[in-house]
Amino acid sequence: MNKQQFIKAFADKAQFTQKDAGIAFEAMAETIAQTLKAGEKIQIAGFGTFEVKKRAARTGINPLTKEKVKIAACNVPSFKFGNSFKENLNNK
C-alpha cells in the first residue's frame, strides 16, 4: 500500500474526503517529526511509541573499494508497536 492508497482507505474508513484525509495525514506526520526533533517521545496507547535513538559513530567498509570509511554518529527515528496492537494483529 502506498501513501495515496493509504489516504484513500483512511478517508473511506473515517468518512472524510480524500483531501481532508490527506491534510490530516500530513499534519500527523509533521507533528510526529517536530516532536521527535524536539527530543520528545510519543506514546499512543493501543498503537505504539515513536522515539529517537542515537546511533554511535562506527567504521564501515565501502563495498566497491573495500576501503574503511568513518560513519558519523546520528539520530534515527524508531517506532515500536504496542502489545495490544500486536495481539490484535495476531488474533484473526
Legacy VTK file of the C-alpha trace (Angstrom):
# vtk DataFile Version 3.0
C-alpha trace
ASCII
DATASET POLYDATA
POINTS 92 float
0.000 0.000 0.000
1.435 3.369 -0.950
0.662 6.798 0.520
-2.247 7.576 -1.853
-3.841 4.174 -1.266
-3.462 4.648 2.492
-5.082 8.100 2.375
-7.976 6.730 0.292
-8.525 3.836 2.723
-8.276 6.221 5.691
-10.773 8.610 4.069
-13.229 5.774 3.434
-12.913 4.425 6.987
-13.239 7.846 8.686
-15.840 9.138 6.207
-13.588 12.063 5.234
-12.940 13.437 1.797
-9.614 12.335 0.381
-8.444 15.946 0.566
-9.269 16.165 4.299
-7.671 12.770 4.950
-4.530 13.936 3.140
-4.415 17.119 5.229
-4.875 15.088 8.436
-2.134 12.648 7.401
0.332 15.442 6.592
-0.467 17.195 9.880
0.100 13.964 11.813
3.414 13.256 10.069
4.618 16.834 10.624
3.612 16.772 14.301
5.466 13.488 14.850
8.586 14.845 13.116
8.563 18.108 15.105
8.028 16.305 18.401
10.868 13.848 17.746
13.138 16.674 16.589
12.466 18.411 19.923
13.766 15.273 21.667
10.397 14.106 22.987
8.859 10.646 22.783
5.280 9.994 21.592
3.320 7.175 23.238
-0.078 6.325 21.770
-1.937 3.791 23.904
-3.108 0.800 21.895
-0.832 1.689 18.984
2.828 2.224 19.835
5.733 4.527 20.664
7.719 6.872 18.444
11.150 7.886 19.720
14.620 8.952 18.597
17.538 6.615 19.154
21.161 7.665 18.994
23.386 5.660 16.662
27.060 5.741 17.655
29.851 6.554 15.231
31.312 3.486 13.604
33.621 2.285 10.862
32.090 0.835 7.720
33.523 -0.638 4.544
32.882 0.709 1.050
31.755 -2.430 -0.825
33.247 -1.252 -4.122
36.723 -0.295 -2.941
36.894 -2.296 0.312
38.188 0.915 1.864
37.319 1.646 5.513
35.023 4.635 5.943
34.128 6.522 9.118
30.366 6.815 9.613
29.348 9.718 11.848
27.050 9.368 14.843
23.437 10.277 14.120
19.904 10.198 15.456
17.423 7.762 13.902
13.634 7.625 14.291
12.247 4.461 15.846
8.754 3.023 16.233
7.728 0.128 18.452
4.220 -1.292 18.226
2.327 -1.696 21.499
1.349 -5.096 22.861
-2.388 -4.589 22.280
-1.718 -3.736 18.617
0.431 -6.860 18.220
-2.218 -9.003 19.913
-4.928 -7.560 17.682
-2.812 -8.344 14.617
-2.264 -11.946 15.681
-5.890 -12.643 16.722
-7.715 -13.115 13.470
LINES 1 93
92 0 1 2 3 4 5 6 7 8 9 10 11 12 13 14 15 16 17 18 19 20 21 22 23 24 25 26 27 28 29 30 31 32 33 34 35 36 37 38 39 40 41 42 43 44 45 46 47 48 49 50 51 52 53 54 55 56 57 58 59 60 61 62 63 64 65 66 67 68 69 70 71 72 73 74 75 76 77 78 79 80 81 82 83 84 85 86 87 88 89 90 91
